[in-house]
């Protein structure tokens, strides 16, 4: 959910001449984030239990969605009113 939205947000926030570089940077950053997130979920699942691991994932997904909602381009905000 958040990963597809981050690519769309990236394409809207970055001007055309720099868009290819922005997607090139986005890939490794997403990969590093995936490794960190999966490690945290694995540790929580092992030490505390499955509910805490899935709860952690839900909280982070909600935070990511809220951040993208707040950071969306100004034109989208004016069209909704």
PyMOL Python script that loads the backbone (N, CA, C, O; Angstrom):
from pymol import cmd

cmd.read_pdbstr("""\
ATOM      1  N   UNK A   1       0.830  -1.185   0.000  1.00  0.00           N
ATOM      2  CA  UNK A   1       0.000   0.000   0.000  1.00  0.00           C
ATOM      3  C   UNK A   1       0.876   1.251   0.000  1.00  0.00           C
ATOM      4  O   UNK A   1       0.708   2.123  -0.853  1.00  0.00           O
ATOM      5  N   UNK A   2       1.782   1.344   0.919  1.00  0.00           N
ATOM      6  CA  UNK A   2       2.611   2.541   1.035  1.00  0.00           C
ATOM      7  C   UNK A   2       3.677   2.562  -0.050  1.00  0.00           C
ATOM      8  O   UNK A   2       4.025   3.631  -0.551  1.00  0.00           O
ATOM      9  N   UNK A   3       4.201   1.397  -0.420  1.00  0.00           N
ATOM     10  CA  UNK A   3       5.291   1.366  -1.390  1.00  0.00           C
ATOM     11  C   UNK A   3       4.840   1.870  -2.763  1.00  0.00           C
ATOM     12  O   UNK A   3       5.573   2.617  -3.412  1.00  0.00           O
ATOM     13  N   UNK A   4       3.672   1.481  -3.207  1.00  0.00           N
ATOM     14  CA  UNK A   4       3.162   1.981  -4.488  1.00  0.00           C
ATOM     15  C   UNK A   4       2.877   3.477  -4.404  1.00  0.00           C
ATOM     16  O   UNK A   4       3.114   4.215  -5.361  1.00  0.00           O
ATOM     17  N   UNK A   5       2.379   3.913  -3.281  1.00  0.00           N
ATOM     18  CA  UNK A   5       2.104   5.341  -3.098  1.00  0.00           C
ATOM     19  C   UNK A   5       3.369   6.172  -3.056  1.00  0.00           C
ATOM     20  O   UNK A   5       3.371   7.321  -3.498  1.00  0.00           O
ATOM     21  N   UNK A   6       4.444   5.609  -2.531  1.00  0.00           N
ATOM     22  CA  UNK A   6       5.689   6.377  -2.472  1.00  0.00           C
ATOM     23  C   UNK A   6       6.262   6.592  -3.865  1.00  0.00           C
ATOM     24  O   UNK A   6       6.846   7.644  -4.127  1.00  0.00           O
ATOM     25  N   UNK A   7       6.114   5.636  -4.754  1.00  0.00           N
ATOM     26  CA  UNK A   7       6.577   5.818  -6.134  1.00  0.00           C
ATOM     27  C   UNK A   7       5.748   6.884  -6.844  1.00  0.00           C
ATOM     28  O   UNK A   7       6.288   7.705  -7.585  1.00  0.00           O
ATOM     29  N   UNK A   8       4.444   6.869  -6.617  1.00  0.00           N
ATOM     30  CA  UNK A   8       3.589   7.889  -7.230  1.00  0.00           C
ATOM     31  C   UNK A   8       3.902   9.268  -6.672  1.00  0.00           C
ATOM     32  O   UNK A   8       3.947  10.246  -7.417  1.00  0.00           O
ATOM     33  N   UNK A   9       4.117   9.348  -5.378  1.00  0.00           N
ATOM     34  CA  UNK A   9       4.458  10.632  -4.760  1.00  0.00           C
ATOM     35  C   UNK A   9       5.816  11.125  -5.261  1.00  0.00           C
ATOM     36  O   UNK A   9       6.002  12.319  -5.495  1.00  0.00           O
ATOM     37  N   UNK A  10       6.744  10.217  -5.420  1.00  0.00           N
ATOM     38  CA  UNK A  10       8.065  10.567  -5.944  1.00  0.00           C
ATOM     39  C   UNK A  10       7.944  11.179  -7.344  1.00  0.00           C
ATOM     40  O   UNK A  10       8.604  12.173  -7.644  1.00  0.00           O
ATOM     41  N   UNK A  11       7.115  10.596  -8.186  1.00  0.00           N
ATOM     42  CA  UNK A  11       6.986  11.112  -9.547  1.00  0.00           C
ATOM     43  C   UNK A  11       6.301  12.472  -9.584  1.00  0.00           C
ATOM     44  O   UNK A  11       6.523  13.246 -10.515  1.00  0.00           O
ATOM     45  N   UNK A  12       5.481  12.774  -8.600  1.00  0.00           N
ATOM     46  CA  UNK A  12       4.822  14.076  -8.569  1.00  0.00           C
ATOM     47  C   UNK A  12       5.676  15.163  -7.929  1.00  0.00           C
ATOM     48  O   UNK A  12       5.573  16.329  -8.310  1.00  0.00           O
ATOM     49  N   UNK A  13       6.504  14.806  -6.976  1.00  0.00           N
ATOM     50  CA  UNK A  13       7.294  15.809  -6.262  1.00  0.00           C
ATOM     51  C   UNK A  13       8.570  16.200  -6.988  1.00  0.00           C
ATOM     52  O   UNK A  13       9.069  17.310  -6.807  1.00  0.00           O
ATOM     53  N   UNK A  14       9.104  15.303  -7.806  1.00  0.00           N
ATOM     54  CA  UNK A  14      10.395  15.545  -8.450  1.00  0.00           C
ATOM     55  C   UNK A  14      10.168  16.052  -9.874  1.00  0.00           C
ATOM     56  O   UNK A  14       9.371  15.470 -10.611  1.00  0.00           O
ATOM     57  N   UNK A  15      10.852  17.125 -10.274  1.00  0.00           N
ATOM     58  CA  UNK A  15      10.700  17.629 -11.640  1.00  0.00           C
ATOM     59  C   UNK A  15      11.210  16.618 -12.678  1.00  0.00           C
ATOM     60  O   UNK A  15      12.047  15.769 -12.369  1.00  0.00           O
ATOM     61  N   UNK A  16      10.699  16.721 -13.900  1.00  0.00           N
ATOM     62  CA  UNK A  16      11.020  15.762 -14.964  1.00  0.00           C
ATOM     63  C   UNK A  16      12.508  15.526 -15.192  1.00  0.00           C
ATOM     64  O   UNK A  16      12.911  14.369 -15.306  1.00  0.00           O
ATOM     65  N   UNK A  17      13.344  16.554 -15.264  1.00  0.00           N
ATOM     66  CA  UNK A  17      14.756  16.283 -15.555  1.00  0.00           C
ATOM     67  C   UNK A  17      15.464  15.435 -14.498  1.00  0.00           C
ATOM     68  O   UNK A  17      16.473  14.797 -14.800  1.00  0.00           O
ATOM     69  N   UNK A  18      14.964  15.417 -13.286  1.00  0.00           N
ATOM     70  CA  UNK A  18      15.619  14.671 -12.200  1.00  0.00           C
ATOM     71  C   UNK A  18      14.865  13.412 -11.796  1.00  0.00           C
ATOM     72  O   UNK A  18      15.272  12.719 -10.863  1.00  0.00           O
ATOM     73  N   UNK A  19      13.792  13.114 -12.473  1.00  0.00           N
ATOM     74  CA  UNK A  19      12.940  12.000 -12.063  1.00  0.00           C
ATOM     75  C   UNK A  19      13.655  10.657 -12.157  1.00  0.00           C
ATOM     76  O   UNK A  19      13.461   9.802 -11.293  1.00  0.00           O
ATOM     77  N   UNK A  20      14.472  10.452 -13.180  1.00  0.00           N
ATOM     78  CA  UNK A  20      15.165   9.165 -13.305  1.00  0.00           C
ATOM     79  C   UNK A  20      16.135   8.939 -12.149  1.00  0.00           C
ATOM     80  O   UNK A  20      16.241   7.828 -11.631  1.00  0.00           O
ATOM     81  N   UNK A  21      16.835   9.984 -11.751  1.00  0.00           N
ATOM     82  CA  UNK A  21      17.758   9.872 -10.616  1.00  0.00           C
ATOM     83  C   UNK A  21      16.978   9.655  -9.310  1.00  0.00           C
ATOM     84  O   UNK A  21      17.414   8.902  -8.440  1.00  0.00           O
ATOM     85  N   UNK A  22      15.839  10.312  -9.183  1.00  0.00           N
ATOM     86  CA  UNK A  22      15.043  10.164  -7.967  1.00  0.00           C
ATOM     87  C   UNK A  22      14.555   8.724  -7.800  1.00  0.00           C
ATOM     88  O   UNK A  22      14.564   8.186  -6.692  1.00  0.00           O
ATOM     89  N   UNK A  23      14.127   8.099  -8.911  1.00  0.00           N
ATOM     90  CA  UNK A  23      13.711   6.701  -8.820  1.00  0.00           C
ATOM     91  C   UNK A  23      14.906   5.788  -8.562  1.00  0.00           C
ATOM     92  O   UNK A  23      14.769   4.759  -7.901  1.00  0.00           O
ATOM     93  N   UNK A  24      16.078   6.160  -9.080  1.00  0.00           N
ATOM     94  CA  UNK A  24      17.283   5.394  -8.799  1.00  0.00           C
ATOM     95  C   UNK A  24      17.679   5.441  -7.337  1.00  0.00           C
ATOM     96  O   UNK A  24      18.214   4.468  -6.806  1.00  0.00           O
ATOM     97  N   UNK A  25      17.422   6.554  -6.686  1.00  0.00           N
ATOM     98  CA  UNK A  25      17.722   6.686  -5.260  1.00  0.00           C
ATOM     99  C   UNK A  25      16.625   6.029  -4.419  1.00  0.00           C
ATOM    100  O   UNK A  25      16.896   5.476  -3.354  1.00  0.00           O
ATOM    101  N   UNK A  26      15.388   6.096  -4.909  1.00  0.00           N
ATOM    102  CA  UNK A  26      14.268   5.534  -4.160  1.00  0.00           C
ATOM    103  C   UNK A  26      14.393   4.022  -3.988  1.00  0.00           C
ATOM    104  O   UNK A  26      14.041   3.490  -2.935  1.00  0.00           O
ATOM    105  N   UNK A  27      14.886   3.332  -5.002  1.00  0.00           N
ATOM    106  CA  UNK A  27      15.006   1.873  -4.928  1.00  0.00           C
ATOM    107  C   UNK A  27      15.881   1.399  -3.778  1.00  0.00           C
ATOM    108  O   UNK A  27      15.422   0.610  -2.953  1.00  0.00           O
ATOM    109  N   UNK A  28      17.128   1.855  -3.698  1.00  0.00           N
ATOM    110  CA  UNK A  28      17.970   1.416  -2.576  1.00  0.00           C
ATOM    111  C   UNK A  28      17.440   1.846  -1.208  1.00  0.00           C
ATOM    112  O   UNK A  28      17.562   1.108  -0.231  1.00  0.00           O
ATOM    113  N   UNK A  29      16.856   3.029  -1.144  1.00  0.00           N
ATOM    114  CA  UNK A  29      16.297   3.476   0.136  1.00  0.00           C
ATOM    115  C   UNK A  29      15.154   2.568   0.552  1.00  0.00           C
ATOM    116  O   UNK A  29      15.050   2.196   1.720  1.00  0.00           O
ATOM    117  N   UNK A  30      14.282   2.203  -0.406  1.00  0.00           N
ATOM    118  CA  UNK A  30      13.197   1.265  -0.098  1.00  0.00           C
ATOM    119  C   UNK A  30      13.753  -0.082   0.352  1.00  0.00           C
ATOM    120  O   UNK A  30      13.229  -0.698   1.280  1.00  0.00           O
ATOM    121  N   UNK A  31      14.815  -0.534  -0.306  1.00  0.00           N
ATOM    122  CA  UNK A  31      15.406  -1.826   0.046  1.00  0.00           C
ATOM    123  C   UNK A  31      15.986  -1.816   1.457  1.00  0.00           C
ATOM    124  O   UNK A  31      15.790  -2.760   2.223  1.00  0.00           O
ATOM    125  N   UNK A  32      16.692  -0.755   1.793  1.00  0.00           N
ATOM    126  CA  UNK A  32      17.257  -0.642   3.143  1.00  0.00           C
ATOM    127  C   UNK A  32      16.134  -0.591   4.181  1.00  0.00           C
ATOM    128  O   UNK A  32      16.223  -1.219   5.236  1.00  0.00           O
ATOM    129  N   UNK A  33      15.089   0.154   3.873  1.00  0.00           N
ATOM    130  CA  UNK A  33      13.944   0.212   4.779  1.00  0.00           C
ATOM    131  C   UNK A  33      13.276  -1.142   4.944  1.00  0.00           C
ATOM    132  O   UNK A  33      12.842  -1.494   6.041  1.00  0.00           O
ATOM    133  N   UNK A  34      13.192  -1.907   3.854  1.00  0.00           N
ATOM    134  CA  UNK A  34      12.603  -3.249   3.935  1.00  0.00           C
ATOM    135  C   UNK A  34      13.428  -4.173   4.829  1.00  0.00           C
ATOM    136  O   UNK A  34      12.873  -4.936   5.619  1.00  0.00           O
ATOM    137  N   UNK A  35      14.747  -4.100   4.702  1.00  0.00           N
ATOM    138  CA  UNK A  35      15.614  -4.934   5.535  1.00  0.00           C
ATOM    139  C   UNK A  35      15.448  -4.581   7.013  1.00  0.00           C
ATOM    140  O   UNK A  35      15.342  -5.465   7.863  1.00  0.00           O
ATOM    141  N   UNK A  36      15.427  -3.288   7.306  1.00  0.00           N
ATOM    142  CA  UNK A  36      15.268  -2.845   8.700  1.00  0.00           C
ATOM    143  C   UNK A  36      13.909  -3.266   9.242  1.00  0.00           C
ATOM    144  O   UNK A  36      13.811  -3.791  10.351  1.00  0.00           O
ATOM    145  N   UNK A  37      12.853  -3.032   8.447  1.00  0.00           N
ATOM    146  CA  UNK A  37      11.501  -3.378   8.903  1.00  0.00           C
ATOM    147  C   UNK A  37      11.351  -4.881   9.112  1.00  0.00           C
ATOM    148  O   UNK A  37      10.780  -5.313  10.113  1.00  0.00           O
ATOM    149  N   UNK A  38      11.858  -5.680   8.177  1.00  0.00           N
ATOM    150  CA  UNK A  38      11.752  -7.133   8.325  1.00  0.00           C
ATOM    151  C   UNK A  38      12.554  -7.641   9.508  1.00  0.00           C
ATOM    152  O   UNK A  38      12.139  -8.584  10.180  1.00  0.00           O
ATOM    153  N   UNK A  39      13.690  -7.032   9.766  1.00  0.00           N
ATOM    154  CA  UNK A  39      14.484  -7.416  10.929  1.00  0.00           C
ATOM    155  C   UNK A  39      13.736  -7.111  12.222  1.00  0.00           C
ATOM    156  O   UNK A  39      13.703  -7.931  13.140  1.00  0.00           O
ATOM    157  N   UNK A  40      13.141  -5.934  12.285  1.00  0.00           N
ATOM    158  CA  UNK A  40      12.378  -5.561  13.489  1.00  0.00           C
ATOM    159  C   UNK A  40      11.190  -6.495  13.707  1.00  0.00           C
ATOM    160  O   UNK A  40      10.931  -6.927  14.831  1.00  0.00           O
ATOM    161  N   UNK A  41      10.475  -6.802  12.634  1.00  0.00           N
ATOM    162  CA  UNK A  41       9.323  -7.696  12.763  1.00  0.00           C
ATOM    163  C   UNK A  41       9.783  -9.087  13.183  1.00  0.00           C
ATOM    164  O   UNK A  41       9.134  -9.726  14.011  1.00  0.00           O
ATOM    165  N   UNK A  42      10.879  -9.558  12.631  1.00  0.00           N
ATOM    166  CA  UNK A  42      11.403 -10.869  13.022  1.00  0.00           C
ATOM    167  C   UNK A  42      11.802 -10.922  14.482  1.00  0.00           C
ATOM    168  O   UNK A  42      11.538 -11.907  15.171  1.00  0.00           O
ATOM    169  N   UNK A  43      12.439  -9.860  14.950  1.00  0.00           N
ATOM    170  CA  UNK A  43      12.834  -9.798  16.359  1.00  0.00           C
ATOM    171  C   UNK A  43      11.606  -9.753  17.259  1.00  0.00           C
ATOM    172  O   UNK A  43      11.535 -10.475  18.254  1.00  0.00           O
ATOM    173  N   UNK A  44      10.638  -8.907  16.912  1.00  0.00           N
ATOM    174  CA  UNK A  44       9.413  -8.834  17.721  1.00  0.00           C
ATOM    175  C   UNK A  44       8.661 -10.158  17.714  1.00  0.00           C
ATOM    176  O   UNK A  44       8.173 -10.605  18.752  1.00  0.00           O
ATOM    177  N   UNK A  45       8.569 -10.783  16.545  1.00  0.00           N
ATOM    178  CA  UNK A  45       7.851 -12.051  16.437  1.00  0.00           C
ATOM    179  C   UNK A  45       8.509 -13.123  17.302  1.00  0.00           C
ATOM    180  O   UNK A  45       7.826 -13.914  17.952  1.00  0.00           O
ATOM    181  N   UNK A  46       9.826 -13.140  17.302  1.00  0.00           N
ATOM    182  CA  UNK A  46      10.563 -14.147  18.061  1.00  0.00           C
ATOM    183  C   UNK A  46      10.510 -13.889  19.566  1.00  0.00           C
ATOM    184  O   UNK A  46      10.293 -14.814  20.349  1.00  0.00           O
ATOM    185  N   UNK A  47      10.707 -12.642  19.970  1.00  0.00           N
ATOM    186  CA  UNK A  47      10.822 -12.330  21.392  1.00  0.00           C
ATOM    187  C   UNK A  47       9.485 -12.091  22.090  1.00  0.00           C
ATOM    188  O   UNK A  47       9.314 -12.471  23.248  1.00  0.00           O
ATOM    189  N   UNK A  48       8.538 -11.463  21.392  1.00  0.00           N
ATOM    190  CA  UNK A  48       7.292 -11.059  22.055  1.00  0.00           C
ATOM    191  C   UNK A  48       6.096 -11.866  21.569  1.00  0.00           C
ATOM    192  O   UNK A  48       5.289 -12.327  22.376  1.00  0.00           O
ATOM    193  N   UNK A  49       5.979 -12.039  20.259  1.00  0.00           N
ATOM    194  CA  UNK A  49       4.856 -12.794  19.723  1.00  0.00           C
ATOM    195  C   UNK A  49       4.338 -12.185  18.435  1.00  0.00           C
ATOM    196  O   UNK A  49       4.740 -11.094  18.032  1.00  0.00           O
ATOM    197  N   UNK A  50       3.440 -12.913  17.804  1.00  0.00           N
ATOM    198  CA  UNK A  50       2.956 -12.493  16.493  1.00  0.00           C
ATOM    199  C   UNK A  50       2.107 -11.224  16.553  1.00  0.00           C
ATOM    200  O   UNK A  50       2.159 -10.412  15.630  1.00  0.00           O
ATOM    201  N   UNK A  51       1.330 -11.037  17.617  1.00  0.00           N
ATOM    202  CA  UNK A  51       0.467  -9.851  17.695  1.00  0.00           C
ATOM    203  C   UNK A  51       1.291  -8.568  17.716  1.00  0.00           C
ATOM    204  O   UNK A  51       0.917  -7.580  17.084  1.00  0.00           O
ATOM    205  N   UNK A  52       2.398  -8.577  18.432  1.00  0.00           N
ATOM    206  CA  UNK A  52       3.228  -7.378  18.479  1.00  0.00           C
ATOM    207  C   UNK A  52       3.899  -7.123  17.132  1.00  0.00           C
ATOM    208  O   UNK A  52       4.056  -5.970  16.730  1.00  0.00           O
ATOM    209  N   UNK A  53       4.292  -8.173  16.438  1.00  0.00           N
ATOM    210  CA  UNK A  53       4.936  -8.008  15.130  1.00  0.00           C
ATOM    211  C   UNK A  53       3.966  -7.419  14.117  1.00  0.00           C
ATOM    212  O   UNK A  53       4.309  -6.485  13.392  1.00  0.00           O
ATOM    213  N   UNK A  54       2.761  -7.962  14.067  1.00  0.00           N
ATOM    214  CA  UNK A  54       1.770  -7.435  13.118  1.00  0.00           C
ATOM    215  C   UNK A  54       1.281  -6.054  13.546  1.00  0.00           C
ATOM    216  O   UNK A  54       0.986  -5.213  12.695  1.00  0.00           O
ATOM    217  N   UNK A  55       1.194  -5.815  14.826  1.00  0.00           N
ATOM    218  CA  UNK A  55       0.823  -4.483  15.315  1.00  0.00           C
ATOM    219  C   UNK A  55       1.856  -3.440  14.934  1.00  0.00           C
ATOM    220  O   UNK A  55       1.501  -2.327  14.546  1.00  0.00           O
ATOM    221  N   UNK A  56       3.143  -3.793  15.042  1.00  0.00           N
ATOM    222  CA  UNK A  56       4.231  -2.898  14.642  1.00  0.00           C
ATOM    223  C   UNK A  56       4.115  -2.568  13.154  1.00  0.00           C
ATOM    224  O   UNK A  56       4.276  -1.415  12.754  1.00  0.00           O
ATOM    225  N   UNK A  57       3.838  -3.579  12.346  1.00  0.00           N
ATOM    226  CA  UNK A  57       3.669  -3.352  10.911  1.00  0.00           C
ATOM    227  C   UNK A  57       2.488  -2.446  10.607  1.00  0.00           C
ATOM    228  O   UNK A  57       2.572  -1.585   9.731  1.00  0.00           O
ATOM    229  N   UNK A  58       1.396  -2.635  11.320  1.00  0.00           N
ATOM    230  CA  UNK A  58       0.212  -1.795  11.104  1.00  0.00           C
ATOM    231  C   UNK A  58       0.478  -0.345  11.494  1.00  0.00           C
ATOM    232  O   UNK A  58       0.050   0.577  10.800  1.00  0.00           O
ATOM    233  N   UNK A  59       1.182  -0.147  12.600  1.00  0.00           N
ATOM    234  CA  UNK A  59       1.507   1.216  13.046  1.00  0.00           C
ATOM    235  C   UNK A  59       2.404   1.913  12.026  1.00  0.00           C
ATOM    236  O   UNK A  59       2.170   3.072  11.684  1.00  0.00           O
ATOM    237  N   UNK A  60       3.422   1.217  11.541  1.00  0.00           N
ATOM    238  CA  UNK A  60       4.318   1.831  10.559  1.00  0.00           C
ATOM    239  C   UNK A  60       3.611   2.112   9.241  1.00  0.00           C
ATOM    240  O   UNK A  60       3.873   3.139   8.615  1.00  0.00           O
ATOM    241  N   UNK A  61       2.725   1.228   8.809  1.00  0.00           N
ATOM    242  CA  UNK A  61       1.965   1.476   7.580  1.00  0.00           C
ATOM    243  C   UNK A  61       1.069   2.700   7.739  1.00  0.00           C
ATOM    244  O   UNK A  61       0.944   3.508   6.818  1.00  0.00           O
ATOM    245  N   UNK A  62       0.457   2.833   8.889  1.00  0.00           N
ATOM    246  CA  UNK A  62      -0.401   3.993   9.150  1.00  0.00           C
ATOM    247  C   UNK A  62       0.418   5.280   9.167  1.00  0.00           C
ATOM    248  O   UNK A  62      -0.007   6.292   8.610  1.00  0.00           O
ATOM    249  N   UNK A  63       1.575   5.250   9.795  1.00  0.00           N
ATOM    250  CA  UNK A  63       2.441   6.433   9.825  1.00  0.00           C
ATOM    251  C   UNK A  63       2.922   6.810   8.427  1.00  0.00           C
ATOM    252  O   UNK A  63       2.957   7.991   8.079  1.00  0.00           O
ATOM    253  N   UNK A  64       3.292   5.815   7.627  1.00  0.00           N
ATOM    254  CA  UNK A  64       3.719   6.088   6.258  1.00  0.00           C
ATOM    255  C   UNK A  64       2.610   6.684   5.412  1.00  0.00           C
ATOM    256  O   UNK A  64       2.848   7.598   4.623  1.00  0.00           O
ATOM    257  N   UNK A  65       1.403   6.170   5.573  1.00  0.00           N
ATOM    258  CA  UNK A  65       0.266   6.712   4.831  1.00  0.00           C
ATOM    259  C   UNK A  65      -0.044   8.135   5.271  1.00  0.00           C
ATOM    260  O   UNK A  65      -0.337   8.994   4.439  1.00  0.00           O
ATOM    261  N   UNK A  66       0.019   8.388   6.561  1.00  0.00           N
ATOM    262  CA  UNK A  66      -0.244   9.740   7.062  1.00  0.00           C
ATOM    263  C   UNK A  66       0.815  10.717   6.568  1.00  0.00           C
ATOM    264  O   UNK A  66       0.493  11.854   6.223  1.00  0.00           O
ATOM    265  N   UNK A  67       2.077  10.288   6.530  1.00  0.00           N
ATOM    266  CA  UNK A  67       3.144  11.156   6.057  1.00  0.00           C
ATOM    267  C   UNK A  67       2.942  11.503   4.578  1.00  0.00           C
ATOM    268  O   UNK A  67       3.133  12.651   4.176  1.00  0.00           O
ATOM    269  N   UNK A  68       2.553  10.505   3.768  1.00  0.00           N
ATOM    270  CA  UNK A  68       2.320  10.781   2.350  1.00  0.00           C
ATOM    271  C   UNK A  68       1.098  11.684   2.158  1.00  0.00           C
ATOM    272  O   UNK A  68       1.081  12.512   1.247  1.00  0.00           O
ATOM    273  N   UNK A  69       0.086  11.535   3.000  1.00  0.00           N
ATOM    274  CA  UNK A  69      -1.090  12.403   2.915  1.00  0.00           C
ATOM    275  C   UNK A  69      -0.721  13.846   3.229  1.00  0.00           C
ATOM    276  O   UNK A  69      -1.188  14.768   2.560  1.00  0.00           O
ATOM    277  N   UNK A  70       0.108  14.043   4.237  1.00  0.00           N
ATOM    278  CA  UNK A  70       0.534  15.388   4.619  1.00  0.00           C
ATOM    279  C   UNK A  70       1.446  15.992   3.562  1.00  0.00           C
ATOM    280  O   UNK A  70       1.365  17.190   3.295  1.00  0.00           O
ATOM    281  N   UNK A  71       2.316  15.184   2.954  1.00  0.00           N
ATOM    282  CA  UNK A  71       3.317  15.668   1.998  1.00  0.00           C
ATOM    283  C   UNK A  71       2.816  15.747   0.558  1.00  0.00           C
ATOM    284  O   UNK A  71       3.595  16.094  -0.331  1.00  0.00           O
ATOM    285  N   UNK A  72       1.558  15.441   0.296  1.00  0.00           N
ATOM    286  CA  UNK A  72       1.101  15.459  -1.097  1.00  0.00           C
ATOM    287  C   UNK A  72       1.193  16.861  -1.671  1.00  0.00           C
ATOM    288  O   UNK A  72       1.171  17.842  -0.928  1.00  0.00           O
ATOM    289  N   UNK A  73       1.296  16.960  -2.982  1.00  0.00           N
ATOM    290  CA  UNK A  73       1.477  18.266  -3.613  1.00  0.00           C
ATOM    291  C   UNK A  73       0.352  19.238  -3.306  1.00  0.00           C
ATOM    292  O   UNK A  73      -0.785  18.829  -3.073  1.00  0.00           O
ATOM    293  N   UNK A  74       0.667  20.512  -3.307  1.00  0.00           N
ATOM    294  CA  UNK A  74      -0.287  21.561  -2.962  1.00  0.00           C
ATOM    295  C   UNK A  74      -1.489  21.574  -3.902  1.00  0.00           C
ATOM    296  O   UNK A  74      -2.597  21.869  -3.455  1.00  0.00           O
ATOM    297  N   UNK A  75      -1.316  21.269  -5.172  1.00  0.00           N
ATOM    298  CA  UNK A  75      -2.430  21.286  -6.127  1.00  0.00           C
ATOM    299  C   UNK A  75      -3.529  20.303  -5.731  1.00  0.00           C
ATOM    300  O   UNK A  75      -4.711  20.594  -5.917  1.00  0.00           O
ATOM    301  N   UNK A  76      -3.159  19.152  -5.192  1.00  0.00           N
ATOM    302  CA  UNK A  76      -4.154  18.176  -4.754  1.00  0.00           C
ATOM    303  C   UNK A  76      -4.986  18.705  -3.602  1.00  0.00           C
ATOM    304  O   UNK A  76      -6.182  18.422  -3.524  1.00  0.00           O
ATOM    305  N   UNK A  77      -4.385  19.457  -2.720  1.00  0.00           N
ATOM    306  CA  UNK A  77      -5.109  19.983  -1.563  1.00  0.00           C
ATOM    307  C   UNK A  77      -6.156  21.003  -1.981  1.00  0.00           C
ATOM    308  O   UNK A  77      -7.250  21.031  -1.416  1.00  0.00           O
ATOM    309  N   UNK A  78      -5.839  21.836  -2.956  1.00  0.00           N
ATOM    310  CA  UNK A  78      -6.790  22.859  -3.376  1.00  0.00           C
ATOM    311  C   UNK A  78      -7.927  22.277  -4.185  1.00  0.00           C
ATOM    312  O   UNK A  78      -9.022  22.841  -4.182  1.00  0.00           O
ATOM    313  N   UNK A  79      -7.713  21.170  -4.880  1.00  0.00           N
ATOM    314  CA  UNK A  79      -8.760  20.550  -5.665  1.00  0.00           C
ATOM    315  C   UNK A  79      -9.821  19.878  -4.799  1.00  0.00           C
ATOM    316  O   UNK A  79     -10.962  19.724  -5.237  1.00  0.00           O
ATOM    317  N   UNK A  80      -9.472  19.481  -3.592  1.00  0.00           N
ATOM    318  CA  UNK A  80     -10.423  18.784  -2.725  1.00  0.00           C
ATOM    319  C   UNK A  80     -11.400  19.720  -2.049  1.00  0.00           C
ATOM    320  O   UNK A  80     -12.464  19.282  -1.611  1.00  0.00           O
ATOM    321  N   UNK A  81     -11.072  20.984  -1.954  1.00  0.00           N
ATOM    322  CA  UNK A  81     -11.949  21.914  -1.230  1.00  0.00           C
ATOM    323  C   UNK A  81     -13.106  22.363  -2.062  1.00  0.00           C
ATOM    324  O   UNK A  81     -13.934  23.146  -1.597  1.00  0.00           O
TER     325      UNK A  81
END
""", "prot")
cmd.dss("prot")
cmd.show_as("cartoon", "prot")
cmd.util.cbc("prot")
cmd.orient("prot")
